[in-house]
């Protein structure tokens, strides 16, 4: 998934998951907000009995005040 050099990034996802966060918002495109890695993080979550976590960029989470939620 991620190499030992990036244990902190994997820990970030693990702590957010174990804490019950619904989403991670990050600029870290290489190791967190990564199209190939997000399903792997959520696969580990599922195996360990945790819910999937949404992982997005800040731009994806900004919405117009007039938009309906």
NUZAMAR-152997 format. One record per residue: x negated, y, z of N, C-alpha, C in turn. Coordinates in steps of 0.001 Angstrom, whole numbers, plus 500000, padded with zeros to 6 digits. Atoms other than C-alpha are relative to their C-alpha. Example, Ala and Ser with C-alpha at 12.3 -4.5 7.8 and 13.67 -1.06 7.14 Angstrom:
<nodes>
{npx->499110; npy->498810; npz->500000; capx->487700; capy->495500; capz->507800; cpx->499100; cpy->501200; cpz->500000};
{npx->500820; npy->498810; npz->499940; capx->486330; capy->498940; capz->507140; cpx->500770; cpy->501090; cpz->500730};
</nodes>
This chain:
<nodes>
{npx->499163; npy->498817; npz->500000; capx->500000; capy->500000; capz->500000; cpx->499119; cpy->501245; cpz->500000};
{npx->500979; npy->498912; npz->499953; capx->497527; capy->502670; capz->501183; cpx->498737; cpy->499458; cpz->500636};
{npx->501272; npy->500460; npz->499456; capx->493869; capy->502186; capz->501958; cpx->499792; cpy->500492; cpz->501429};
{npx->500284; npy->499628; npz->498607; capx->492382; capy->502504; capz->505435; cpx->499710; cpy->501490; cpz->500154};
{npx->500275; npy->498564; npz->499936; capx->491291; capy->506049; capz->504603; cpx->501278; cpy->500806; cpz->500196};
{npx->498725; npy->499293; npz->499930; capx->494970; capy->506972; capz->504511; cpx->500935; cpy->499406; cpz->501039};
{npx->499199; npy->500554; npz->498902; capx->496133; capy->505210; capz->507675; cpx->500908; cpy->501058; cpz->500623};
{npx->499209; npy->498934; npz->499388; capx->497353; capy->508579; capz->508981; cpx->501287; cpy->500234; cpz->499204};
{npx->498799; npy->499825; npz->500826; capx->499765; capy->508887; capz->506035; cpx->501004; cpy->498878; cpz->500254};
{npx->499121; npy->501130; npz->499703; capx->501164; capy->505404; capz->506656; cpx->500575; cpy->500136; cpz->501411};
{npx->499531; npy->499780; npz->498637; capx->501403; capy->506240; capz->510366; cpx->501103; cpy->501056; cpz->500031};
{npx->498976; npy->498940; npz->500109; capx->503384; capy->509399; capz->509485; cpx->501347; cpy->499383; cpz->499625};
{npx->498764; npy->500656; npz->500434; capx->505977; capy->507259; capz->507662; cpx->500518; cpy->499078; cpz->501109};
{npx->499585; npy->500936; npz->498952; capx->506019; capy->504655; capz->510445; cpx->500601; cpy->500721; cpz->501205};
{npx->499486; npy->499257; npz->498841; capx->506517; capy->507196; capz->513244; cpx->501350; cpy->500638; cpz->499672};
{npx->498713; npy->499413; npz->500396; capx->509272; capy->508995; capz->511327; cpx->501087; cpy->498934; cpz->499962};
{npx->499041; npy->501097; npz->500076; capx->510997; capy->505663; capz->510680; cpx->500400; cpy->499525; cpz->501383};
{npx->499729; npy->500520; npz->498660; capx->510692; capy->504374; capz->514245; cpx->500717; cpy->501027; cpz->500874};
{npx->499337; npy->498940; npz->499246; capx->511904; capy->507741; capz->515563; cpx->501434; cpy->500235; cpz->499536};
{npx->498633; npy->499862; npz->500495; capx->515098; capy->507432; capz->513539; cpx->500215; cpy->501169; cpz->499071};
{npx->499845; npy->498910; npz->500965; capx->514394; capy->510264; capz->511115; cpx->500691; cpy->499470; cpz->498742};
{npx->499315; npy->500402; npz->501233; capx->516607; capy->510142; capz->508046; cpx->499180; cpy->500315; cpz->498767};
{npx->500775; npy->499584; npz->501171; capx->514067; capy->511830; capz->505766; cpx->498635; cpy->500534; cpz->500409};
{npx->501310; npy->499356; npz->499898; capx->510470; capy->512904; capz->505335; cpx->499935; cpy->500980; cpz->498839};
{npx->500192; npy->498984; npz->501025; capx->509812; capy->516125; capz->503448; cpx->498509; cpy->500285; cpz->499977};
{npx->501459; npy->499906; npz->500038; capx->506227; capy->516309; capz->502239; cpx->499499; cpy->500496; cpz->498654};
{npx->500724; npy->499641; npz->501217; capx->503809; capy->517775; capz->499710; cpx->498983; cpy->498921; cpz->499636};
{npx->501009; npy->501033; npz->500219; capx->501668; capy->514624; capz->499919; cpx->500462; cpy->499038; cpz->498901};
{npx->499548; npy->500777; npz->501153; capx->502306; capy->513269; capz->496428; cpx->499199; cpy->498721; cpz->499790};
{npx->500853; npy->501155; npz->500250; capx->499445; capy->510800; capz->496451; cpx->500392; cpy->498803; cpz->500860};
{npx->499790; npy->501129; npz->499096; capx->500402; capy->508710; capz->499482; cpx->501369; cpy->499922; cpz->500647};
{npx->498693; npy->500053; npz->499356; capx->503856; capy->509650; capz->500758; cpx->501109; cpy->500187; cpz->498976};
{npx->498964; npy->499743; npz->501006; capx->506062; capy->511245; capz->498080; cpx->499482; cpy->499434; cpz->498675};
{npx->500581; npy->500700; npz->501142; capx->504971; capy->508664; capz->495541; cpx->501016; cpy->498968; cpz->499508};
{npx->498954; npy->500836; npz->500602; capx->507424; capy->506933; capz->493197; cpx->499756; cpy->498508; cpz->500210};
{npx->500312; npy->501427; npz->499837; capx->505615; capy->503596; capz->493504; cpx->499932; cpy->499568; cpz->501464};
{npx->500182; npy->500381; npz->498597; capx->505048; capy->503703; capz->497264; cpx->501278; cpy->500068; cpz->500830};
{npx->498781; npy->499855; npz->499204; capx->508475; capy->504803; capz->498541; cpx->500736; cpy->498671; cpz->500149};
{npx->499332; npy->501299; npz->499808; capx->510082; capy->501393; capz->497801; cpx->499189; cpy->499048; cpz->500888};
{npx->500831; npy->500854; npz->499153; capx->507124; capy->499709; capz->499504; cpx->500161; cpy->500373; cpz->501472};
{npx->499763; npy->499571; npz->498612; capx->507524; capy->501809; capz->502664; cpx->501352; cpy->499476; cpz->500474};
{npx->498666; npy->500434; npz->499594; capx->511231; capy->501004; capz->502712; cpx->500122; cpy->498478; cpz->500044};
{npx->500041; npy->501459; npz->499909; capx->510521; capy->497319; capz->502061; cpx->499458; cpy->499557; cpz->501346};
{npx->500554; npy->500296; npz->498675; capx->508378; capy->497236; capz->505196; cpx->501042; cpy->500338; cpz->501069};
{npx->498950; npy->499624; npz->499038; capx->511134; capy->499096; capz->507064; cpx->501053; cpy->498904; cpz->500094};
{npx->498965; npy->501034; npz->500021; capx->513676; capy->496475; capz->506000; cpx->499511; cpy->498718; cpz->500679};
{npx->500562; npy->501213; npz->499397; capx->511424; capy->493546; capz->506951; cpx->499906; cpy->500141; cpz->501520};
{npx->500164; npy->499760; npz->498560; capx->510838; capy->495137; capz->510368; cpx->501323; cpy->500347; cpz->500695};
{npx->498690; npy->499738; npz->499405; capx->514565; capy->495782; capz->510900; cpx->500370; cpy->501470; cpz->500129};
{npx->499704; npy->498573; npz->499974; capx->514525; capy->499545; capz->510347; cpx->500793; cpy->500402; cpz->498761};
{npx->499270; npy->499455; npz->501145; capx->516732; capy->501617; capz->508073; cpx->499011; cpy->500602; cpz->499005};
{npx->500804; npy->499323; npz->501023; capx->515374; capy->502998; capz->504825; cpx->499895; cpy->501480; cpz->500373};
{npx->500195; npy->498573; npz->499766; capx->513993; capy->506524; capz->505012; cpx->499882; cpy->500696; cpz->498650};
{npx->500094; npy->499207; npz->501222; capx->514472; capy->509133; capz->502295; cpx->498695; cpy->500781; cpz->500036};
{npx->501260; npy->499263; npz->500085; capx->511221; capy->510716; capz->501129; cpx->500094; cpy->500930; cpz->498799};
{npx->499774; npy->498990; npz->501038; capx->511408; capy->513959; capz->499145; cpx->498974; cpy->501121; cpz->500074};
{npx->500793; npy->498774; npz->500021; capx->509540; capy->517087; capz->498135; cpx->500850; cpy->501129; cpz->500585};
{npx->499215; npy->498859; npz->499509; capx->510544; capy->520439; capz->499646; cpx->500973; cpy->500540; cpz->498943};
{npx->499113; npy->499483; npz->501048; capx->511992; capy->521520; capz->496276; cpx->501280; cpy->499188; cpz->499873};
{npx->498818; npy->500857; npz->500105; capx->514359; capy->518563; capz->496277; cpx->501003; cpy->500275; cpz->501124};
{npx->499138; npy->499799; npz->498839; capx->515768; capy->519620; capz->499642; cpx->500555; cpy->501415; cpz->500105};
{npx->499497; npy->498629; npz->499991; capx->516386; capy->523300; capz->498888; cpx->501281; cpy->500030; cpz->499181};
{npx->498757; npy->499904; npz->500736; capx->519941; capy->524064; capz->497892; cpx->500507; cpy->501435; cpz->500055};
{npx->499406; npy->498683; npz->500080; capx->521875; capy->527150; capz->496921; cpx->501032; cpy->500135; cpz->501120};
{npx->499057; npy->499786; npz->498901; capx->523862; capy->528633; capz->499813; cpx->501448; cpy->499830; cpz->499572};
{npx->498625; npy->500098; npz->500487; capx->526950; capy->528587; capz->497614; cpx->500370; cpy->498583; cpz->499574};
{npx->499725; npy->501396; npz->500346; capx->526607; capy->524871; capz->496808; cpx->500771; cpy->499322; cpz->501105};
{npx->499332; npy->500819; npz->499002; capx->528910; capy->522459; capz->498524; cpx->499075; cpy->498886; cpz->500404};
{npx->500836; npy->501102; npz->499530; capx->527193; capy->519871; capz->500661; cpx->500679; cpy->498693; cpz->499807};
</nodes>
